[in-house]
Amino acid sequence: MQVQIAYQFDSEQDAYRFLNSLRHWPVAEVDARFYRGADSVKVSYEYVAGGFDATSSELDDLAARHNGREIN
């Protein structure tokens, strides 16, 4: 199952730093790109069934470290 999460950041610079952090992110394979402007990012990844998947929680934590929060 494909999971998509969007994040809003305080600035374009924060969003860009978040994107750069995901380039070599050890938690999961993700696809990330700017979304609705340069201060938001949409992340997509494949959910692995059969157990607990902490990817979403890890993404939330990483976004928070870059002044970001999940949006609808």
C-alpha positions as CSV (number, residue, x, y, z in Angstrom):
1,M,0.0,0.0,0.0
2,Q,1.3,3.4,-1.0
3,V,1.3,6.0,1.9
4,Q,1.6,9.7,1.2
5,I,2.1,12.4,3.9
6,A,2.4,16.1,3.4
7,Y,4.3,18.5,5.7
8,Q,4.2,22.3,6.0
9,F,7.4,24.1,7.1
10,D,8.0,27.5,8.5
11,S,10.2,28.5,5.6
12,E,11.5,27.2,2.3
13,Q,14.9,26.7,3.9
14,D,13.4,24.3,6.5
15,A,11.6,22.4,3.8
16,Y,14.8,22.1,1.7
17,R,16.7,20.8,4.8
18,F,14.0,18.2,5.4
19,L,14.3,17.1,1.8
20,N,18.0,16.8,2.0
21,S,17.8,14.8,5.2
22,L,15.6,12.3,3.4
23,R,18.2,11.7,0.6
24,H,20.2,9.4,2.9
25,W,17.6,8.5,5.4
26,P,18.3,5.1,7.0
27,V,14.7,4.3,8.2
28,A,12.9,3.6,4.9
29,E,13.0,4.2,1.1
30,V,10.9,7.3,0.5
31,D,10.2,9.6,-2.4
32,A,10.0,13.3,-1.4
33,R,9.3,16.4,-3.4
34,F,8.1,20.0,-2.9
35,Y,4.3,20.2,-2.7
36,R,2.0,23.2,-3.2
37,G,5.0,25.6,-3.1
38,A,8.5,25.7,-1.8
39,D,7.6,25.5,1.9
40,S,5.8,22.2,1.9
41,V,6.9,18.6,1.1
42,K,5.0,15.5,0.1
43,V,6.6,12.2,1.1
44,S,5.5,8.8,-0.4
45,Y,6.6,5.4,0.7
46,E,5.4,1.8,0.5
47,Y,3.8,0.4,3.6
48,V,5.1,-3.0,4.5
49,A,2.2,-5.1,5.9
50,G,2.7,-7.8,8.5
51,G,3.8,-5.8,11.5
52,F,4.2,-2.4,13.1
53,D,5.6,0.3,10.7
54,A,7.1,3.2,12.4
55,T,8.0,5.1,9.2
56,S,5.2,7.6,9.6
57,S,6.2,8.4,13.2
58,E,9.8,8.7,12.2
59,L,8.9,11.1,9.4
60,D,6.8,13.2,11.8
61,D,9.8,13.4,14.2
62,L,12.2,14.4,11.4
63,A,9.8,17.1,10.1
64,A,9.4,18.5,13.6
65,R,13.1,18.8,14.0
66,H,13.0,21.0,10.8
67,N,10.0,23.1,12.0
68,G,7.5,21.1,10.1
69,R,4.1,19.6,10.8
70,E,1.8,17.3,8.9
71,I,-1.0,18.8,6.8
72,N,-4.1,17.4,5.0
